[in-house]
Amino acid sequence: MRSTNFFVVVIALVFIACGGSDDLCSKLGTALNGFSTKATPCTQTPPAISFTAAQCNATLARCTDADKRIISSFTDCLNALPTCSTATQTTWSNQVQTCVNNANTLSANCR
């Protein structure tokens, strides 16, 4: 299932960090939880996303202001995703890929 690969990428992005503030980390955590819920109808095993604000804040110093804007945009992109369905799985997967592609521009220091 193509979207399963996106889950792995998104989970990896959780460990990128989320520079900015507790607020940005909180928003990212909420977006990731929402993503998991939205992805569930398209997979037999709901994606398990391990995220804590402490993990997010641990790398705060390594992220630039530009990185913080990218993470904020990634969060917005995840929040804008509709709930996946078997009928919309390909389109949904493409939307997820767009979110991931945009997040792939994070600096090496923030990854």
N, C-alpha and C positions, 0 to 999 in steps of 0.2 A: 504494500500500500504506500503510495507516494507520500501521502501526508505524514506517515510515520517518520520518514526521514527529516521532515521539517521539525517534528517534535524534538529530535535529537539536537538539531541546530539551535532551536530556541532554548532548550535546556542549557546548552553550552553558553549561550548568551547571558544566562543568569549569572554565570561565574565571571563574566567580563568585568563586572563592577557596575557601579552606577554613580559616578561622581555627582556632586551637587549638594544634596542635603538629605536628611531623613525623609523629607517630603517627597523627593524624587524617588528614593528607594521604596517608600510606601506605595507610591503610584505604580512603580514597576511591579512590585509584589502583587498588587491588586490586578494589574493587567495580565500578569502571568497566570494567576488563579482563574481569571475570566477566560483566558485562552484555553486553559485545560478543560473548562466546562464547555466551551464552544467546540472543542475538538472531539469530545467524547462520542457524539453520534456517528463519527466516521471511523472509529477504531474499536476493536474488541477489548483492548486494554487501554483505559484512559491514561494519558500521559502523566507521569509522576514528576512534578517539578519541585525540586528542593530549593527553597529560597528563604533566606532570613535577611532582615535589615542589617544584622551584624556583618554578614558576608558582603552585602552591598556596600556598606560603609567602610569595610576593611581596606578597600582599594581606592578610596575617595581621593587621596592625595595624588594618585597617578593619572587621574582623568582631567583633561583640559576642559575649558568652557565649551569648546566645540564638541568634545565627546559628550558632555552633559546635554547639549542640544540634540545630538544624535540619539541618545538614550531616551530623551523626552519624546522625540518623534517616533521612536520605536514603540514606546508605551502607547502613544496616541494611535499608531497603526494597529496594534493589537486590540485596543479598545474598540476600534472601528470595524473589526471583523464581525461578520454575521456568524450565527451558529452554523456549523457544518452539517450537511445532510448528504446522504448517498447520492441524491440527485445533483447536488452542487459541489461535490467533492473536488473535482478537477479545478473548477473556478476558485473554490476556497483555497486549495493548495497553492494556486498561483498567487492569490492575495497574500498568503503567508510568506511565500517566497519573496514577494516585493518588500514586505516588512524586514525580512532577514537580510536581503541584499542591501537595503539602506543602512542597516546596523553594521554590516561588514566594513563600513568605512571608519569604524572606531580606530583610534591610534593604537599602535602596538603597546604602548605603555598602559593603556586602559583595558587591555584584553586579559 
